[in-house]
Amino acid sequence: MKPSRRRVIINTDAKNEADDQFAIVHGLLSPTFDIRGLIPAHFGTRRSDRSMEESREEIDLLLDLLDLTGKVPVANGAPTGIADEQTPLDSPGAQLIIEESKLASKDDPLFVSFLGPLTDMASAILLDPAIVDRDVIVIWIGGRGYQGHSADHRMEFNLSNDIHAANVVFGSGMTVWQVTSDVYTKVSVSYAELEEKIGDAGPLGKYLIDQLVEWNATWHGEPIESRSLGDSPAISLMLYPHSGNFRVRPAPRFGVDGWYLPGTDNPIHVCELVDVRFLLEDMFAKIRRFARQRSTS
């Protein structure tokens, strides 16, 4: 008999931008998820020297808004990327992944979603190589599209914060679902839509909107009234895998510039399209429902 709930770990660089927050909340409000833990992740040193700690503080804030403080395990991840492809960075987060992977089975796999760098997954592999043979599905929001004609030649951000880790994970033979930047940037939401959908959804809705608008005002140098919730496909694909179109392709390696190089013959699943309507409407509905239930309790 298959379990009624899906075992999930969410690894998140929560204070990096303004979209992780929506994905975390969506995951925590989804009743078919058995959240085995949240792992705060680093997001490099370009914006902060304590990025992992800032991610932890943001997770703690969201848990408070959701009345879940002390009810969901939180295990800190590594404070930086790994130094090379042979040297792990041990952390409570990496150990959580290892321990939960030992409980996984074909009928009850462990889903580990990464909304930032793959540091803690790579460290788990290097610390316990047997993990690659367990029933673990790694979902990563990261890497640029495979078509090679993007007008944006900057390295994709999540990849840039630990290329070594990406190479460890993609070369490991583990089951990987990759959501590339040409897909995740299309999960766009406007200020007007946010106000109409969750503007009256209590302190949680207010915080989600306010922090997104504030981030845009701080980091965008031009007028803007929208934001891509690029981390959210990691949640919707776990909720309903058929809400994405996948292509199976050989796992690449990543060059120092972030471009793809020939890698292994290990198959990975690259998501080429997500059902944005399902993703956003399900998330908005759950946030509104939470606010309604909280106001009557």
N, C-alpha and C positions, 0 to 999 in steps of 0.2 A: 504494500500500500504506500503510495507516495505521500510525503508530508504535505500538510495544508499550508505551510508557510515556507518561504524561500530564505535560506540563511545568507545573510549579507553583511559585509564589512564595507564601510565607506571611508576611503582615505582622501583627505581634502586639505588643500592649501587655502583654508577658509577665509583668511583675511587678505588674500592676494588682490581680488577684485570685488565684484558685487554680485556674481552669479552663483558661486558655491552655496551661498546662503539659501537660495531657492531650491537647489538640488538637495541639500541636507534636510530642509524642512519637508520637502516632498517625500523623501525616503522615510523619515521618521513618522510621517502621518499615513503611511501606506500599511494597511492591516495585514497584507499577505507577506510582509517582510518581517523576518526575525532578525533584528539588528544585533549582530554579535559584537559590534564595537564600532566606534568612530576613531579614526587615527588622524590627528593633526599633522599636516605635512609642511615642510619648508617651501618657500618660493624664491630661493636664491637670496642674494645680498644686495641687489640693485635698489630695492626700496626699503630694506630693513636689515639690521644685523641680528634680529631675533624673530625671524619670520615664522618659524615653527611655533614659538611661544605665542605669537600674535594669532596664529591659526587656532591654537588651543583656547585662547581667551574668547575668540569669536564662537567657537563651538560651545563653550560654557554659557555664553550669553544666549545663544539660540535654545539650548536645553532649558534655560530658565524661562524663556518666553513660552516654551511648549510645556511647562510644568513637568519636565522630565529630569531635572537635576537629581543625580544619584541613581537614576533608573536605567541608564544606558552606559555600558562600559566605554571609557575613553582612555586610549593608550597612546602616549606621545610617540611620534615618529622620529626619524633622524633629523638633526638640526641643519644638515648640509647634504649635498650630493656625495656619492661615493667617489673615492680618489681614482679608482681604476676598475677594470672589469673582474678583478680577482678579490678585491678587499671589501667585505661588507661593513656596514655601520649597524652594529647591534642596537636595538631599541625595544622598548615595550611594544611598540607598534609592530615591528617585525616578528617579535615573539608571539603576539596575538595571532597574526596570520599563520604562523607555523602551527600553533596549537589547534586552531580552528580547522586547519586543513586536514589534520589527523582524524577528524570526525566526519569528513566528507565521504560521500559514496556516490555511485552512479545515479541512484534515484534521489539523492539529496546532496547535490554539489554545493560547494561554497562559492559564492559570487563575491569577488573583491573588486570594487570600483575605484578607479583612481581619477580624481579631478585635477590633479597636478602632476608632479614628476613621479616616476616609477621607483624611486629610491628604496622604499620599504619593501616592495615586492622583490627587487633585485637582491636586497640584503637577505630576505627570507630564503631565496634560492641558494645564495652562497653559504648561508649558515646551515641549511638543511637541504642538500641537493635532492633528497628523496621526494621533496614536495612536488617536483615536476611530474611525478607519476601518480599523484593524487587527483581527485576529482575537483579541481579548482578552475574557475573561469575568471580570467582577468579582463576587466573592461577598462580601457584607457581612453580618456579624452586627450588626444595629443597627436602631434605630427602633422605635417602639411599634406595636402591632397596629392594623389599619385599622378595626376595628369600633367604636371610640370609646366603649366602655363599661367601660374598665378602672377598677378601684377604686384603682389606684395612679396618682396624678396627677403624680408626679415625671417630669422629663424622662428619657428613656432615656439611659443613661450614655454609650455609645459616640457617640451623636449629639451629646450635650452638649459633648463635647470638641472638636468642630469642625463646627458647623452650616454654615459657609461651604463647607467641603470637600464635605459631603453634597450641597449644592445644585449645586456644580460638577459632580460626578459624575452625579447624577440628571438634570441638564439637558443632559448632553453627547451623549446618544444612544447611549452605549456599552451593551453587553449587561450587565445587572446582575441578579444573583440576590440578593434580599434575604430574610434570615431575621429576622423581627421578634421582639420580646420575648415576645409571647404564645405563640410557638412555642419559642424557645430556652430559656425558663425551665422547660419541661416535660422537659428531658433530665436527670432527677434520678437521683442515685445515693446510696445510704446508706453510712454508715461500715461497717456489717456486710457489705454487698455488696463494698465495696472490700477489706476484710480477707480475705474468702473468695476473691475473684477474683485479687488481685495482692499480698496480704499477704506471700506467700513468694516474690515475684518479684525477689529481690535488692535491691541498693541503689537501683535505679531505682524499683521498686514502693514501697519504704519511703519514699523521698523524696516521691513523688507523694501518698501518703496523709498523711504527716506535715505537709507544707506546707498541704494542704487543711484538716486539722483545726486547725492553728495559725491559719490565716486566719479560719476560723469563730469560734474562741475570741477572737480579737482584735477582730473587727468586728461580731459579732452580740451583741445585748444580751439574748438569751433562749436557753434550752436548745435545742440543735439537734444532729442526728446525720445530716444529709444535706447535699447540695450539688447545685446545678444545674451540669452541665458544658455551659454554654450556648454555648461557642465550638466545640464538637465537630461540630455539623452542617456547618460549613464543610468539614470533612475528609470526612465520610461522603457529602456531596453530590458532591464531586469523585470519590470512589471509585466511586460508583454513583448517577448523577443520578436514576434512577428510584426511589431510596429516599426521595424527597420528592415531595409533591403541590404543584404550582405553579399559581398563577393569574396570567395576564397582565393588567396594568392600566397605565393611563397614569402616567408618572413624576410624582410630586408635587414640590412645593417644601416646604421645612421652615421654619416660622415660628420666631421667636426663643424661643417657649415649647416648641418641639419638636413641635407639632401639625402635621398635614398641611394644605397649601394647594394650590389648583389649580396645576399645573405645565405640563409640555409634553405633547405627544401621543406622546412617545417611549415605546415599550412597555418595561416592566420585568417581571421574573418574581419574584413574591412567593411564598415557600414557606409553605404553610399547615399542613403536617404533615410530620414526619420519622419514619423508621423507627428508633425508639430501640433496639429489640432488636438490629437489625443493627449500629447504631453502637457500642453498648457491648460487645457480644460480640466484634465484630471487634477493637476496641481492646484489650480484656482479653486475647484470645488472642495478639495480637502482642506485648504486653508480657510475657506468660508465656513465649512462644517465645523472645524475646530473652534473658530471664534464663536459660532452660535452655541455649541455645546458648553463652552467655557462661560458664556454669559448667563446660561441658565443653571449652572451647577452651583 
